[in-house]
Amino acid sequence: MDYDFNKENVFPGGNEFRYFDIRTKRYNGENVGEIKLIRPYFHVTLLPDAIRGNKKYSNYKEMNGNFVIESQDRVTDTDTECDYMFVHFSLPMPGPLLGGSVNVFGSLTGWNANKTNEMKWNFESAQYELTLMLKQGYYNYQYAYIPEGAKKADSVNLEGTHFITENEYQIFSYYSDQARRYDRLVGFVTLNSAVKTSE
């Protein structure tokens, strides 16, 4: 078998996901600036983020954009007893980006970019802002820019890209038989760029 698909498979490595910890209401978790009870809901203000497009790579353990519902407060059943909180995101910038939208992106938004996770530009504070209702837990996320009419999110300009970023990849191999009207899946593997495998 001859594999000659090298140029088509060149893509950005991306950056590690940002994270915040809202597993407790008693004190500020990682990257949390303030927790306030405005009855009947808790409001969590995250520390202001910064554009990482030109920043140096920093390696840390994260969950590749996923999240976990969890509480460090006294609960018996995390599914039913973890509280919902309004989480306030902010991304200061010199000015708004034209010709597209900035979205909070990751598993917490279903890996989609739409109006529910689109940030709004605040002219007074010169930053993008968004409030999401989320359950107590530990979350990964990134900021993505979506040009108007595009079907793909671009996180490189806001988040940066590094070839050493730890990523998980899924590889599907198909066999195309001319006698059939479908391609047959003949192989599948999940690889992690930080884990060396023997050949």
C-alpha positions in Angstrom: 0.0 0.0 0.0 1.4 3.4 -1.0 0.6 6.4 1.2 1.1 9.8 -0.5 -1.2 12.1 1.4 1.4 14.1 3.2 0.7 17.7 2.1 -3.1 17.4 2.7 -2.4 16.3 6.3 -0.4 19.3 7.3 -2.4 21.3 9.8 -1.8 23.5 12.9 -1.0 21.8 16.2 -3.0 24.3 18.2 -2.4 25.1 21.8 -3.3 23.6 25.1 -6.8 24.4 26.3 -7.5 27.1 28.9 -9.2 25.9 32.1 -11.1 27.0 35.2 -12.3 25.2 38.3 -15.8 25.8 39.7 -16.0 22.7 41.8 -16.7 24.7 45.0 -18.6 27.8 46.0 -16.6 28.3 49.2 -13.5 29.8 47.6 -12.1 30.8 44.2 -10.8 27.9 42.1 -8.1 28.1 39.5 -8.6 31.0 37.1 -11.6 32.3 39.0 -11.6 35.9 40.0 -14.8 36.1 42.0 -17.8 34.0 43.2 -20.8 36.0 44.2 -24.4 34.9 45.2 -27.0 37.1 43.5 -30.1 35.2 44.5 -31.0 32.7 43.4 -27.8 32.0 41.4 -24.1 32.0 41.9 -22.2 34.2 39.5 -18.6 33.3 38.7 -16.3 35.9 37.1 -13.3 34.3 35.5 -9.9 36.1 35.5 -9.6 38.1 32.3 -7.9 36.1 29.5 -5.3 37.3 27.1 -4.6 36.5 23.4 -2.0 33.8 23.2 -1.2 34.0 19.4 2.3 35.3 19.9 3.0 33.9 23.4 5.5 31.2 24.3 4.3 27.6 24.6 3.5 26.4 28.1 3.0 22.7 28.7 0.5 21.7 31.4 -2.0 18.8 31.9 -5.4 19.5 30.5 -8.4 17.5 29.2 -8.2 18.3 25.4 -11.3 20.6 25.6 -13.5 18.4 27.8 -15.1 18.9 31.2 -16.2 17.0 34.2 -19.2 17.7 36.5 -17.9 17.5 40.0 -18.2 19.1 43.4 -15.8 19.6 46.3 -18.8 20.7 48.4 -20.8 18.2 50.4 -23.0 16.4 47.8 -24.1 12.8 47.5 -25.1 12.7 43.8 -23.1 15.1 41.5 -25.7 14.6 38.7 -28.5 16.1 40.8 -26.9 18.1 43.5 -24.2 20.2 41.8 -25.3 23.8 41.4 -25.7 25.7 38.2 -23.7 28.9 38.0 -23.5 31.9 35.6 -19.9 31.9 34.4 -18.7 35.3 33.0 -15.9 35.1 30.4 -13.8 38.1 29.2 -11.2 38.6 26.5 -9.7 42.1 26.4 -8.4 43.2 23.0 -7.3 46.5 21.4 -10.4 46.5 19.2 -13.2 44.2 17.9 -12.4 41.7 15.1 -14.3 42.6 11.9 -15.8 40.1 9.5 -16.6 37.4 11.9 -17.4 36.4 15.5 -15.4 35.3 18.6 -16.8 32.3 20.4 -16.1 30.3 23.5 -15.3 26.8 22.1 -14.9 23.3 23.5 -17.0 20.4 24.9 -18.8 22.9 27.2 -20.4 24.4 24.0 -20.9 21.1 22.2 -17.9 21.8 19.9 -20.2 24.2 18.1 -19.9 27.9 17.3 -23.3 29.6 17.3 -25.2 32.5 18.8 -25.4 30.8 22.3 -21.7 30.9 22.7 -20.9 34.0 20.6 -19.1 36.7 22.6 -20.3 40.4 22.5 -17.9 43.3 22.2 -18.1 45.7 25.1 -17.0 49.2 23.9 -16.7 50.6 27.5 -14.4 47.9 28.8 -12.7 47.1 25.4 -13.2 43.4 25.6 -15.3 40.5 24.4 -17.7 39.1 27.0 -20.0 36.1 27.3 -22.0 34.6 30.1 -22.8 30.9 30.1 -24.9 28.9 32.6 -22.7 25.9 33.6 -22.9 23.2 36.3 -20.2 22.9 39.0 -17.1 21.2 37.6 -13.7 21.5 36.0 -13.8 22.9 32.4 -11.5 23.3 29.4 -12.1 25.9 26.7 -10.6 28.0 24.0 -11.5 31.1 22.0 -12.2 30.7 18.3 -12.7 33.2 15.5 -15.3 32.3 12.9 -15.2 34.3 9.7 -18.6 35.2 8.2 -19.8 32.3 6.0 -17.1 30.0 7.2 -17.9 26.4 8.3 -14.7 26.0 10.3 -13.6 27.7 13.5 -10.1 29.2 13.6 -8.4 29.3 17.0 -4.8 29.9 15.7 -4.9 33.8 15.8 -6.4 33.9 19.3 -4.8 30.8 20.9 -1.5 30.3 18.9 -0.2 27.1 17.5 2.8 24.9 18.5 4.1 21.7 17.0 4.7 20.2 20.5 1.1 20.7 21.7 -0.3 17.5 23.2 -3.3 16.3 21.0 -5.4 13.2 20.5 -6.0 12.0 17.0 -8.3 9.4 15.5 -7.3 7.7 12.3 -9.8 5.9 10.2 -8.7 3.6 7.2 -11.2 2.9 4.5 -11.2 0.4 1.6 -12.9 1.6 -1.6 -14.1 -1.3 -3.7 -15.2 -0.3 -7.2 -17.8 -3.1 -7.2 -19.6 -1.6 -4.2 -21.3 1.7 -3.7 -19.8 2.4 -0.3 -16.4 2.6 1.3 -15.6 0.0 4.0 -14.0 0.9 7.3 -11.1 -1.5 7.7 -9.1 0.1 10.5 -9.3 2.6 13.3 -6.8 3.8 15.9 -6.6 6.6 18.5 -3.2 8.2 19.0 -1.8 10.7 21.5 1.0 13.0 20.2 2.7 12.9 23.6 2.7 9.1 23.9 5.4 7.3 21.9 4.2 4.1 20.3 6.3 1.2 19.1 6.1 0.3 15.4 
